[in-house]
Structures are given as structure tokens and as C-alpha cells.
Amino acid sequence: MAERLIKIGVFYDGNYFLHVSNYYNYIHASQQRLSLAGFHRFICHVVAEHEGVDVKKCCITNAHYFRGRLSAQEALQRGNQLYNDRVFDDVLMSLGVTSHYLPLRTRNGRKEEKGIDVWFALEAYEQALRAQFDILVLITADGEYVPLVRKVNALGARTMLLNWEFTYRDDTGRSIVTRTSQDLLQEVTYPVAAHELIERGLQGGVPYVKDLFLQADPNRPAAGGDDERDYTPDYGHDEVHGYGVVGAGRTGGETPDLPIDAPVYRGVIMNVNKLRGYGFIKYPPNNLFFFHQEVEGCEFADLQIGDEVTFQLGENDEGQEVAKHVRREPQPSYSTDSKRF
């Protein structure tokens, strides 16, 4: 008797997946973002191994991506963000991923997601009730989804949790730790330590693991169609405290949004650490730190030492000045001293 096709439903906590992709792009030796198409192939292989079937018998029949989102007007004020959002939507559509967005809310000067986790759980449970999948694959680390997992398991579906755990130090020496809810790991049918699986696969040259990462192609245009390269929406806010992420998101801490009429300054790039995703701007008497998420109008990877930039001043959690809304100047006609204008 022929093996029955195993239907897979994939549910993304978009903000968590962004942090995972940022890790591989800026911290991991690969220095590449995850490819969604490659990630879906990876999921099919992992499911096949756990179910003991041929990978050809595993098929992602529906996938859903959930995240809070800036309004169009807010995105317009953040360089290429509105365009990047649209390109990423094109990527999701090309793979048949249904996107679910709710507007980000401002609370105490910070952008936060509100209600997206409830929508995530309701949609997943509805799909399980309609028997739309045999296995529910969760891309999250949040213990709030334990009741969802219990309900889905009770309906007879299996559940898989792909999780990542990172420990490293940022430029200030702080320990950055990403942890998954232990309660969630205990409830799912298949808990998968994706970070370990990927490392073993890279060391062993496993094709479906190598294909996880976007490969740079200098002959391709900067964007267009279903080009996935570095267009993951990244709003620079950190609303993942429930995942056990300590110090994730902005290195040095989040500061409230600056007023539109905040002073703008000019300076020169003194250092760019493309592996770790941060740099420094000359600003006497000290050099100003900035994180990759603050770069607008161009890609962080395109910045070079000596580039002239404009920026605004913010503060990190320790009250130290940092550069925000960093934009590269098109013409090198200013002096190297940072000046307010």
C-alpha cells in the first residue's frame, strides 16, 4: 500500500524568525540570511526524518506568517522600509505563504505588537479543526502557545517546534541569550533544536541544509520579483521578551521614537563591523555607536569607512548617546567633523 501524503502546516512568528535570520546574517559564520524557499525544503526533510517516510511524501499545504507592521506613512519615514515590506510580501506570495499583519502600537514611546499572538493561535486551531494538516510546524519560542499545542495534539495532529538557542556577546560585552520556553518544548510531539541540526548539516555538507542560506549573486539586480536578499522587514523594535531573548533586537537597547523635528547631524563612518552588524560614526569627543537596523536609504553592508552620513541622536539603556536614522550622503562634499544643521 502506498504511503499517504503527509500534509504540513507552517506557522511563523515573524518577529522571532527575523531574530533568527539576523543571527545568521550578522553573527554566524555564514553571514547570510535564511532563504524561505530553502527553509521550506528544510522543513520537509526534517518532518520526513521524524515520520520515517520519503521526503517526497511530505508537502507543505499551507503556511502563515504573522507579525506587527508599521503603517505606510511610518514606513515612508524609514528609508526603503515601505519598498522592502512590499518585496518581502512578494517573496511570501511566491511561496504561497499567507501573511497576517496587525498595526504596531506605541506604548511608552516604544513600538509593540498587540494581538498578533492571539490571531496566530486562532488561525492555527481553526486549520487543525478543519484537518488542513497532519503536522503543525511552529516557528516560535513563546510559552504562550502551550494551550494551542495541547488543543492541536488533542485533535490528533502532531506538532513540531523548530527552535534556536544562541549565546554570544555583543560589542559592549553583554551576553545575548535566546531561549525557548521549556513548557512548549515538552508539549510538542517533535521538539527540534534547529541550531544544532543546521550546524551538523553545514559541517557534513548536507545539501538541504546548505540550501538554507541565500547565496549572493553580484550579477543580480538589487531587488525585484521574488528576490529574497535582505528584505526581511526589520523595524528595529524589540518585542520578544516573552521568548527569553535577553538583549536581542537593538544592540545597546531600544530608545523611544524620535520626534520628526529632532536635530539632524553629519558625520563620517569610522568603523563598520559587517559580521556583527554595527558601526561607529566620528562624533567628537567620542565615536557614536549605531546598529544595522538604524541604517536607512541603503543596505548596511554597503557602508564603507569614510562614507559621510546624516543621523539623529538617541540613547541606549545605559543613557549613552547612540546614532539613529543613519543615512549615507550621496555626495562627499562636507568636512569630516560632525556638525549639526
FIKOL-537070 format. One record per residue (C-alpha): residue number from 1; residue in one letter; x, y, z; chain. Coordinates in Angstrom, 1 decimal. Each point is the difference from the previous one (the first is absolute). Layout:
# FIKOL-537070
+-----+------+--------+--------+--------+-------+
|  nr | rest |      u |      v |      w | kette |
+-----+------+--------+--------+--------+-------+
| NUM |    a |      X |      Y |      Z |     A |
...
+-----+------+--------+--------+--------+-------+
# end
This chain:
# FIKOL-537070
+-----+------+--------+--------+--------+-------+
|  nr | rest |      u |      v |      w | kette |
+-----+------+--------+--------+--------+-------+
|   1 |    m |    0.0 |    0.0 |    0.0 |     A |
|   2 |    a |    1.4 |    3.4 |   -1.0 |     A |
|   3 |    e |    1.0 |    2.4 |    2.8 |     A |
|   4 |    r |   -2.5 |    2.8 |    0.6 |     A |
|   5 |    l |    1.0 |    3.5 |   -0.7 |     A |
|   6 |    i |    0.9 |    1.9 |    3.3 |     A |
|   7 |    k |   -1.5 |    3.5 |   -0.1 |     A |
|   8 |    i |    2.1 |    2.6 |    1.9 |     A |
|   9 |    g |   -1.3 |    3.3 |    1.3 |     A |
|  10 |    v |    2.7 |    2.6 |    0.8 |     A |
|  11 |    f |   -0.7 |    2.9 |    2.3 |     A |
|  12 |    y |    2.6 |    2.8 |    0.3 |     A |
|  13 |    d |    0.4 |    2.4 |    2.9 |     A |
|  14 |    g |    1.4 |    2.6 |   -2.3 |     A |
|  15 |    n |    1.9 |    2.0 |    2.6 |     A |
|  16 |    y |    1.7 |   -3.2 |    1.4 |     A |
|  17 |    f |    0.9 |   -1.1 |   -3.5 |     A |
|  18 |    l |    1.6 |    3.4 |   -0.6 |     A |
|  19 |    h |    2.2 |   -0.4 |    3.0 |     A |
|  20 |    v |    1.1 |   -3.4 |   -1.2 |     A |
|  21 |    s |    0.7 |    1.4 |   -3.5 |     A |
|  22 |    n |    1.9 |    2.9 |    1.5 |     A |
|  23 |    y |    2.2 |   -2.4 |    2.0 |     A |
|  24 |    y |    1.1 |   -1.9 |   -3.1 |     A |
|  25 |    n |    0.4 |    3.2 |   -2.0 |     A |
|  26 |    y |    2.1 |    2.0 |    2.6 |     A |
|  27 |    i |    1.4 |   -2.4 |    2.6 |     A |
|  28 |    h |    0.3 |   -3.5 |   -1.5 |     A |
|  29 |    a |    3.0 |   -0.9 |   -2.2 |     A |
|  30 |    s |   -2.4 |   -0.4 |   -3.0 |     A |
|  31 |    q |   -0.8 |    3.8 |    0.0 |     A |
|  32 |    q |   -3.0 |   -0.7 |   -2.1 |     A |
|  33 |    r |   -3.7 |    0.3 |    0.6 |     A |
|  34 |    l |   -2.3 |   -3.1 |   -0.1 |     A |
|  35 |    s |   -1.8 |   -0.7 |   -3.2 |     A |
|  36 |    l |   -3.7 |   -0.6 |    0.5 |     A |
|  37 |    a |   -0.1 |   -2.4 |   -3.0 |     A |
|  38 |    g |    3.0 |   -1.8 |    1.4 |     A |
|  39 |    f |   -1.5 |    0.0 |    3.4 |     A |
|  40 |    h |   -3.2 |   -1.7 |   -1.3 |     A |
|  41 |    r |    2.1 |   -2.7 |   -1.6 |     A |
|  42 |    f |    1.9 |   -0.4 |    3.3 |     A |
|  43 |    i |   -3.3 |   -0.4 |    1.9 |     A |
|  44 |    c |   -1.2 |   -2.8 |   -2.4 |     A |
|  45 |    h |    3.3 |   -1.9 |    0.6 |     A |
|  46 |    v |   -0.2 |    0.4 |    3.7 |     A |
|  47 |    v |   -3.7 |   -1.2 |    0.1 |     A |
|  48 |    a |    0.9 |   -3.0 |   -2.2 |     A |
|  49 |    e |    2.8 |   -1.0 |    2.3 |     A |
|  50 |    h |   -2.2 |    0.1 |    3.1 |     A |
|  51 |    e |   -2.9 |   -1.7 |   -1.7 |     A |
|  52 |    g |    2.2 |   -2.7 |   -1.6 |     A |
|  53 |    v |   -1.3 |    0.6 |   -3.6 |     A |
|  54 |    d |    1.5 |    1.2 |   -3.3 |     A |
|  55 |    v |    0.3 |    3.7 |   -0.3 |     A |
|  56 |    k |   -2.1 |   -0.1 |   -3.1 |     A |
|  57 |    k |   -3.0 |   -1.0 |    2.1 |     A |
|  58 |    c |    0.3 |    3.2 |    2.1 |     A |
|  59 |    c |   -1.7 |    3.1 |   -1.4 |     A |
|  60 |    i |   -0.6 |    3.5 |    1.5 |     A |
|  61 |    t |   -3.6 |    0.5 |   -0.8 |     A |
|  62 |    n |   -0.4 |    3.3 |    1.8 |     A |
|  63 |    a |    2.3 |    2.5 |    1.7 |     A |
|  64 |    h |   -0.8 |    3.2 |    2.0 |     A |
|  65 |    y |    2.2 |    2.9 |    1.0 |     A |
|  66 |    f |   -1.0 |    2.3 |    2.9 |     A |
|  67 |    r |    1.5 |    3.3 |    1.0 |     A |
|  68 |    g |   -0.7 |    3.5 |    1.2 |     A |
|  69 |    r |    0.5 |    2.6 |   -2.7 |     A |
|  70 |    l |    0.7 |    3.7 |   -0.4 |     A |
|  71 |    s |   -2.6 |    2.1 |   -1.8 |     A |
|  72 |    a |    0.9 |    1.1 |   -3.5 |     A |
|  73 |    q |    0.6 |    3.6 |    1.2 |     A |
|  74 |    e |    2.4 |   -1.2 |    2.7 |     A |
|  75 |    a |    1.8 |   -2.3 |   -2.4 |     A |
|  76 |    l |    0.5 |    2.9 |   -2.5 |     A |
|  77 |    q |    1.9 |    1.9 |    2.7 |     A |
|  78 |    r |    2.5 |   -3.0 |    0.4 |     A |
|  79 |    g |    1.9 |    0.1 |   -3.2 |     A |
|  80 |    n |   -0.8 |   -3.0 |   -2.2 |     A |
|  81 |    q |   -2.2 |   -1.7 |    2.5 |     A |
|  82 |    l |   -3.2 |    0.3 |   -1.9 |     A |
|  83 |    y |    1.6 |   -1.5 |   -3.2 |     A |
|  84 |    n |    1.7 |   -2.7 |    2.0 |     A |
|  85 |    d |   -3.4 |   -1.0 |    1.6 |     A |
|  86 |    r |   -1.5 |   -0.3 |   -3.5 |     A |
|  87 |    v |    2.9 |   -2.1 |   -1.3 |     A |
|  88 |    f |   -0.2 |   -2.3 |    3.0 |     A |
|  89 |    d |   -3.8 |   -0.3 |   -0.6 |     A |
|  90 |    d |    0.9 |   -1.1 |   -3.6 |     A |
|  91 |    v |    2.3 |   -2.7 |    1.5 |     A |
|  92 |    l |   -2.8 |   -1.3 |    2.2 |     A |
|  93 |    m |   -2.5 |    0.0 |   -2.8 |     A |
|  94 |    s |    2.4 |   -1.8 |   -2.4 |     A |
|  95 |    l |    0.3 |   -2.9 |    2.6 |     A |
|  96 |    g |   -3.8 |    0.0 |    0.8 |     A |
|  97 |    v |    0.5 |    1.3 |    3.5 |     A |
|  98 |    t |   -3.0 |    1.9 |    1.3 |     A |
|  99 |    s |    1.0 |    3.1 |    1.9 |     A |
| 100 |    h |   -1.8 |    1.4 |    3.0 |     A |
| 101 |    y |    0.8 |    3.5 |    1.3 |     A |
| 102 |    l |   -1.3 |    2.1 |    2.8 |     A |
| 103 |    p |    1.1 |    3.6 |    0.5 |     A |
| 104 |    l |    2.8 |    0.6 |    2.5 |     A |
| 105 |    r |   -1.1 |    2.0 |    3.0 |     A |
| 106 |    t |    2.0 |    2.6 |    1.8 |     A |
| 107 |    r |    0.3 |   -0.5 |    3.8 |     A |
| 108 |    n |    2.2 |    2.2 |    2.1 |     A |
| 109 |    g |    1.8 |    1.1 |   -3.1 |     A |
| 110 |    r |    0.7 |   -3.5 |   -1.3 |     A |
| 111 |    k |   -1.5 |   -1.9 |   -2.9 |     A |
| 112 |    e |   -1.7 |   -3.2 |    1.2 |     A |
| 113 |    e |   -2.0 |   -2.9 |   -1.5 |     A |
| 114 |    k |   -3.5 |   -0.3 |    1.3 |     A |
| 115 |    g |   -2.3 |   -2.9 |   -0.6 |     A |
| 116 |    i |    2.1 |   -1.7 |   -2.7 |     A |
| 117 |    d |    0.6 |   -3.1 |    2.3 |     A |
| 118 |    v |   -3.7 |   -0.4 |    0.5 |     A |
| 119 |    w |   -0.7 |    0.1 |   -3.8 |     A |
| 120 |    f |    2.9 |   -2.5 |   -0.4 |     A |
| 121 |    a |   -1.6 |   -2.5 |    2.4 |     A |
| 122 |    l |   -3.5 |    0.4 |   -1.3 |     A |
| 123 |    e |    1.0 |   -0.5 |   -3.6 |     A |
| 124 |    a |    2.1 |   -3.1 |    0.8 |     A |
| 125 |    y |   -2.8 |   -1.5 |    2.1 |     A |
| 126 |    e |   -2.6 |    0.6 |   -2.7 |     A |
| 127 |    q |    2.2 |   -1.6 |   -2.6 |     A |
| 128 |    a |    0.5 |   -3.0 |    2.3 |     A |
| 129 |    l |   -3.8 |   -0.3 |    0.5 |     A |
| 130 |    r |   -0.4 |   -0.1 |   -3.8 |     A |
| 131 |    a |    2.7 |   -2.7 |   -0.2 |     A |
| 132 |    q |    2.1 |    2.2 |   -2.4 |     A |
| 133 |    f |    3.2 |   -1.7 |    1.2 |     A |
| 134 |    d |    1.4 |   -3.1 |    1.6 |     A |
| 135 |    i |    2.9 |    1.8 |    1.6 |     A |
| 136 |    l |    0.0 |    3.5 |    1.3 |     A |
| 137 |    v |    3.5 |    1.6 |   -0.1 |     A |
| 138 |    l |    0.5 |    2.9 |    2.3 |     A |
| 139 |    i |    2.7 |    2.7 |   -0.5 |     A |
| 140 |    t |   -0.1 |    1.6 |    3.4 |     A |
| 141 |    a |    1.5 |   -0.2 |    3.5 |     A |
| 142 |    d |   -2.9 |    1.5 |    1.9 |     A |
| 143 |    g |   -1.5 |   -2.1 |    2.9 |     A |
| 144 |    e |   -3.4 |    1.7 |   -0.6 |     A |
| 145 |    y |   -0.6 |   -2.5 |   -2.7 |     A |
| 146 |    v |   -0.1 |   -3.0 |    2.4 |     A |
| 147 |    p |   -3.8 |    0.0 |    0.1 |     A |
| 148 |    l |   -0.1 |    0.0 |   -3.8 |     A |
| 149 |    v |    2.3 |   -3.0 |   -0.3 |     A |
| 150 |    r |   -2.1 |   -1.9 |    2.6 |     A |
| 151 |    k |   -3.1 |    0.7 |   -2.0 |     A |
| 152 |    v |    1.6 |   -1.0 |   -3.4 |     A |
| 153 |    n |    1.4 |   -3.2 |    1.5 |     A |
| 154 |    a |   -3.4 |   -0.9 |    1.4 |     A |
| 155 |    l |   -1.5 |    0.3 |   -3.5 |     A |
| 156 |    g |    2.4 |   -2.8 |   -1.1 |     A |
| 157 |    a |    2.5 |    2.2 |   -1.9 |     A |
| 158 |    r |    3.7 |   -0.1 |    0.8 |     A |
| 159 |    t |    2.0 |    3.1 |    0.9 |     A |
| 160 |    m |    3.6 |    0.9 |   -0.7 |     A |
| 161 |    l |    1.9 |    3.0 |    1.5 |     A |
| 162 |    l |    3.0 |    1.3 |   -1.8 |     A |
| 163 |    n |    2.0 |    1.9 |    2.5 |     A |
| 164 |    w |    3.4 |    1.8 |    0.2 |     A |
| 165 |    e |    2.1 |    0.7 |    3.1 |     A |
| 166 |    f |    2.8 |    2.5 |   -0.4 |     A |
| 167 |    t |    2.6 |    1.3 |    2.5 |     A |
| 168 |    y |    2.5 |    2.7 |   -1.1 |     A |
| 169 |    r |    1.4 |    3.3 |    1.2 |     A |
| 170 |    d |   -0.8 |    3.3 |   -1.7 |     A |
| 171 |    d |    2.4 |    2.9 |   -0.6 |     A |
| 172 |    t |   -0.5 |    1.3 |    3.6 |     A |
| 173 |    g |    0.8 |   -3.4 |    1.5 |     A |
| 174 |    r |   -3.6 |   -0.8 |    1.0 |     A |
| 175 |    s |   -1.1 |   -3.6 |   -0.2 |     A |
| 176 |    i |   -2.7 |   -0.5 |   -2.6 |     A |
| 177 |    v |   -2.1 |   -3.1 |    0.7 |     A |
| 178 |    t |   -2.9 |   -1.4 |   -1.9 |     A |
| 179 |    r |   -2.0 |   -2.7 |    1.7 |     A |
| 180 |    t |   -3.1 |   -1.9 |   -0.8 |     A |
| 181 |    s |   -2.8 |   -0.7 |    2.5 |     A |
| 182 |    q |    0.6 |   -3.4 |    1.6 |     A |
| 183 |    d |   -3.7 |   -0.5 |    0.5 |     A |
| 184 |    l |   -0.5 |    0.4 |   -3.8 |     A |
| 185 |    l |    2.8 |   -2.4 |   -0.7 |     A |
| 186 |    q |   -1.5 |   -2.7 |    2.3 |     A |
| 187 |    e |   -3.5 |    0.3 |   -1.6 |     A |
| 188 |    v |    0.8 |   -0.4 |   -3.7 |     A |
| 189 |    t |    0.3 |   -3.4 |   -1.7 |     A |
| 190 |    y |    3.3 |    0.8 |   -1.6 |     A |
| 191 |    p |    2.3 |    2.6 |    1.7 |     A |
| 192 |    v |    2.7 |    0.8 |   -2.5 |     A |
| 193 |    a |    3.2 |    1.9 |    1.0 |     A |
| 194 |    a |    0.4 |    1.6 |   -3.4 |     A |
| 195 |    h |    3.2 |    1.8 |    0.8 |     A |
| 196 |    e |    1.7 |   -3.3 |    0.8 |     A |
| 197 |    l |   -1.5 |   -1.7 |   -3.1 |     A |
| 198 |    i |    1.2 |    2.8 |   -2.3 |     A |
| 199 |    e |    3.5 |    0.0 |    1.5 |     A |
| 200 |    r |    0.3 |   -3.8 |   -0.5 |     A |
| 201 |    g |   -1.3 |    0.3 |   -3.5 |     A |
| 202 |    l |    2.4 |    2.8 |   -1.0 |     A |
| 203 |    q |    2.9 |   -1.9 |    1.3 |     A |
| 204 |    g |   -1.1 |   -3.2 |   -1.8 |     A |
| 205 |    g |   -0.9 |    1.8 |   -3.2 |     A |
| 206 |    v |   -3.6 |   -1.0 |    0.0 |     A |
| 207 |    p |   -1.6 |    1.5 |   -3.1 |     A |
| 208 |    y |   -3.3 |    1.0 |    1.5 |     A |
| 209 |    v |    1.8 |    1.8 |    2.8 |     A |
| 210 |    k |    2.4 |    1.8 |   -2.3 |     A |
| 211 |    d |   -3.0 |    1.2 |   -2.0 |     A |
| 212 |    l |   -1.4 |    1.7 |    3.1 |     A |
| 213 |    f |    2.1 |    3.1 |   -0.7 |     A |
| 214 |    l |   -0.4 |    2.6 |   -2.6 |     A |
| 215 |    q |    3.0 |    0.1 |   -2.4 |     A |
| 216 |    a |    1.3 |    3.3 |   -1.0 |     A |
| 217 |    d |   -0.1 |    0.6 |   -3.8 |     A |
| 218 |    p |    1.8 |    3.2 |   -1.2 |     A |
| 219 |    n |   -1.7 |   -0.3 |   -3.4 |     A |
| 220 |    r |   -3.5 |    0.2 |    1.4 |     A |
| 221 |    p |   -1.7 |    3.4 |    0.4 |     A |
| 222 |    a |   -0.4 |    1.4 |    3.5 |     A |
| 223 |    a |   -3.6 |   -1.0 |    0.2 |     A |
| 224 |    g |   -3.0 |   -1.2 |   -2.0 |     A |
| 225 |    g |   -2.4 |   -2.9 |   -0.4 |     A |
| 226 |    d |    0.5 |   -2.6 |    2.6 |     A |
| 227 |    d |    3.5 |    1.1 |    1.0 |     A |
| 228 |    e |    0.3 |   -0.9 |    3.7 |     A |
| 229 |    r |    3.3 |    1.7 |    0.7 |     A |
| 230 |    d |    0.0 |    2.0 |    3.2 |     A |
| 231 |    y |   -3.6 |    1.4 |   -0.4 |     A |
| 232 |    t |   -1.4 |   -1.5 |    3.2 |     A |
| 233 |    p |   -1.9 |    2.8 |    1.7 |     A |
| 234 |    d |    2.1 |    1.2 |    2.8 |     A |
| 235 |    y |   -1.6 |    2.8 |    2.0 |     A |
| 236 |    g |    2.7 |    0.2 |    2.6 |     A |
| 237 |    h |   -2.3 |   -0.6 |    3.0 |     A |
| 238 |    d |    0.2 |   -2.8 |    2.5 |     A |
| 239 |    e |   -3.2 |   -1.6 |    1.1 |     A |
| 240 |    v |    1.3 |   -3.5 |    0.6 |     A |
| 241 |    h |    0.5 |    0.1 |    3.8 |     A |
| 242 |    g |   -2.4 |   -2.9 |    0.3 |     A |
| 243 |    y |    2.3 |   -2.3 |   -2.0 |     A |
| 244 |    g |    2.8 |    0.2 |    2.6 |     A |
| 245 |    v |    2.1 |    2.3 |   -2.3 |     A |
| 246 |    v |    2.3 |    2.1 |    2.1 |     A |
| 247 |    g |    1.5 |    3.0 |   -1.8 |     A |
| 248 |    a |   -1.3 |   -1.1 |   -3.4 |     A |
| 249 |    g |   -1.1 |    2.6 |   -2.6 |     A |
| 250 |    r |    2.0 |    3.2 |    0.3 |     A |
| 251 |    t |    3.4 |   -0.4 |    1.5 |     A |
| 252 |    g |    0.3 |    2.5 |    2.8 |     A |
| 253 |    g |   -3.8 |    0.2 |    0.6 |     A |
| 254 |    e |   -3.1 |    1.6 |   -1.5 |     A |
| 255 |    t |   -0.8 |    3.6 |    0.3 |     A |
| 256 |    p |   -3.3 |    1.7 |   -0.6 |     A |
| 257 |    d |   -0.7 |    1.3 |   -3.6 |     A |
| 258 |    l |    1.5 |    3.4 |   -0.6 |     A |
| 259 |    p |   -2.3 |    2.9 |   -0.8 |     A |
| 260 |    i |   -0.1 |    0.9 |   -3.7 |     A |
| 261 |    d |    1.7 |    3.4 |    0.7 |     A |
| 262 |    a |    2.9 |   -1.5 |    2.0 |     A |
| 263 |    p |    3.4 |    1.5 |   -1.0 |     A |
| 264 |    v |    1.9 |   -1.6 |   -2.8 |     A |
| 265 |    y |    3.8 |   -0.3 |    0.0 |     A |
| 266 |    r |    2.7 |   -0.9 |   -2.5 |     A |
| 267 |    g |    3.0 |   -2.2 |    0.6 |     A |
| 268 |    v |    2.4 |   -2.5 |   -1.5 |     A |
| 269 |    i |   -0.1 |   -3.8 |    0.3 |     A |
| 270 |    m |    3.1 |   -1.0 |    2.2 |     A |
| 271 |    n |   -0.6 |   -3.7 |    0.2 |     A |
| 272 |    v |   -2.4 |   -2.7 |   -1.4 |     A |
| 273 |    n |   -0.2 |   -3.5 |    1.4 |     A |
| 274 |    k |   -2.0 |   -1.8 |   -2.6 |     A |
| 275 |    l |    0.3 |   -3.3 |    1.8 |     A |
| 276 |    r |   -1.6 |    1.3 |    3.2 |     A |
| 277 |    g |   -2.3 |    2.6 |   -1.7 |     A |
| 278 |    y |    1.1 |    3.2 |    1.6 |     A |
| 279 |    g |    2.2 |    3.0 |   -0.6 |     A |
| 280 |    f |    1.3 |    3.3 |    1.3 |     A |
| 281 |    i |   -0.3 |    3.6 |   -1.2 |     A |
| 282 |    k |    2.6 |    2.7 |    0.8 |     A |
| 283 |    y |   -1.6 |    2.4 |    2.5 |     A |
| 284 |    p |    2.4 |    1.8 |    2.3 |     A |
| 285 |    p |    0.9 |   -0.5 |    2.8 |     A |
| 286 |    n |   -1.1 |   -3.6 |   -0.5 |     A |
| 287 |    n |   -1.0 |   -2.3 |   -2.9 |     A |
| 288 |    l |   -3.7 |   -0.7 |   -0.3 |     A |
| 289 |    f |   -1.2 |   -3.6 |   -0.1 |     A |
| 290 |    f |   -2.8 |   -1.0 |   -2.4 |     A |
| 291 |    f |   -1.6 |   -3.4 |   -0.7 |     A |
| 292 |    h |   -0.8 |   -1.3 |   -3.5 |     A |
| 293 |    q |   -3.8 |    0.5 |    0.5 |     A |
| 294 |    e |    0.5 |    3.7 |    0.2 |     A |
| 295 |    v |    1.4 |    0.3 |   -3.6 |     A |
| 296 |    e |   -2.5 |    1.5 |   -2.4 |     A |
| 297 |    g |    0.2 |    0.7 |   -3.8 |     A |
| 298 |    c |    2.6 |   -2.7 |   -0.7 |     A |
| 299 |    e |    1.0 |   -3.4 |    1.3 |     A |
| 300 |    f |    2.2 |   -0.3 |    3.1 |     A |
| 301 |    a |    2.4 |   -2.2 |   -1.9 |     A |
| 302 |    d |    0.6 |    2.8 |   -2.6 |     A |
| 303 |    l |    1.4 |    2.4 |    2.6 |     A |
| 304 |    q |    3.8 |    0.7 |   -0.2 |     A |
| 305 |    i |    2.5 |    1.7 |    2.3 |     A |
| 306 |    g |    0.1 |    3.7 |   -1.0 |     A |
| 307 |    d |   -3.6 |    0.2 |   -1.2 |     A |
| 308 |    e |   -1.7 |    3.2 |    1.0 |     A |
| 309 |    v |   -3.3 |   -0.5 |    1.8 |     A |
| 310 |    t |   -2.8 |    1.9 |    1.7 |     A |
| 311 |    f |   -1.5 |   -1.2 |    3.2 |     A |
| 312 |    q |   -2.0 |    0.9 |    3.1 |     A |
| 313 |    l |    0.9 |   -0.5 |    3.6 |     A |
| 314 |    g |   -1.6 |   -2.5 |    2.3 |     A |
| 315 |    e |    0.9 |   -1.9 |    3.2 |     A |
| 316 |    n |    0.5 |   -3.6 |    0.9 |     A |
| 317 |    d |   -1.1 |   -1.7 |    3.3 |     A |
| 318 |    e |    3.0 |    1.4 |    1.8 |     A |
| 319 |    g |   -0.7 |    3.6 |   -1.0 |     A |
| 320 |    q |    2.9 |    0.1 |   -2.5 |     A |
| 321 |    e |   -0.5 |    1.8 |   -3.3 |     A |
| 322 |    v |   -0.4 |   -2.1 |   -3.1 |     A |
| 323 |    a |   -0.7 |    0.9 |   -3.6 |     A |
| 324 |    k |   -3.5 |   -0.6 |   -1.4 |     A |
| 325 |    h |   -1.5 |    0.3 |   -3.5 |     A |
| 326 |    v |    3.4 |   -0.2 |   -1.7 |     A |
| 327 |    r |    0.0 |    1.0 |   -3.7 |     A |
| 328 |    r |    3.0 |    0.0 |   -2.4 |     A |
| 329 |    e |    0.5 |    3.3 |   -1.8 |     A |
| 330 |    p |    0.1 |   -0.2 |   -3.8 |     A |
| 331 |    q |    2.8 |    2.6 |   -0.5 |     A |
| 332 |    p |    3.2 |    0.2 |    2.1 |     A |
| 333 |    s |    0.1 |    3.8 |    0.3 |     A |
| 334 |    y |   -0.1 |    0.6 |    3.7 |     A |
| 335 |    s |    2.8 |    0.2 |    2.6 |     A |
| 336 |    t |    0.9 |   -3.0 |    2.1 |     A |
| 337 |    d |   -1.1 |    1.7 |    3.2 |     A |
| 338 |    s |   -3.5 |   -0.9 |    1.2 |     A |
| 339 |    k |   -2.2 |    3.1 |   -0.1 |     A |
| 340 |    r |   -3.5 |    0.8 |    0.8 |     A |
| 341 |    f |   -2.1 |    1.7 |   -2.7 |     A |
+-----+------+--------+--------+--------+-------+
# end
